[in-house]
Amino acid sequence: MKELKKIKYWLFDLDNTLYSGETKVFDQVDKKMSSFISKKLNVDIKEARIIQKNYFHKYNTTLNGMLKNHNIDAEEFLEFVHDVNLDFLEKDLKLKNEIAKLNGKKFIFTNGSRSHANNVIKKIGIENLFDGIFDITDSNYVPKPLMDPYNKIIKKYGLEPEYCIFIEDIARNLEPAFKLGMKTVWIKNNEPWAAEQSDSSFVHYQTENLSKFLGDINELK
Ligand SMILES: [Mg+2]
């Protein structure tokens, strides 16, 4: 773990990384996507779900599949699906303290929208700690784990990949980061599709508790 002392750039995924997947925030987003598809394509919810999951697996995000196959407005989609209840997200003081203590620049790197990211970090009390939010609009709706957004975030913020660490709950999204020379951390979870490939060599570290993991790094001498 000592090698992590040299990290200068901290890249965090948002959903199910900066807050626990057990909060069910992302479940709501998931349901709103089904409902968006049902309305737009005029199909029942059951069929909408099948389409949604097919697109997610084939195109890495449901949005990407909808854009490739239907004439929809990306901003309308993002606004609709992120309009969820965040009331049960609680302030996370420990996470706030540990992120604040990290040396270097901190970024959020998400397949979601900037406004959703801002709503979430405000709710858990870690706003003002980040040097930037790179969202799905910044990547022209091309999602992780396609290589393009990784190259774009590096370019946008002038990152040096060998001094970057990327922290994420969907294991396969770590592979491009690894290929670019970044360190990778998988947030352990029981979602089968998120855990897929988590035993690969492109996962350097894994943790069940992000605050504790960052705390351990902050304590390195
Ligand atoms: Mg995530």
Residues whose N, C-alpha, C, O or C-beta is under 5 A from the ligand:
A	BS01	MG	D13 L14 D15 N16 T17 D169
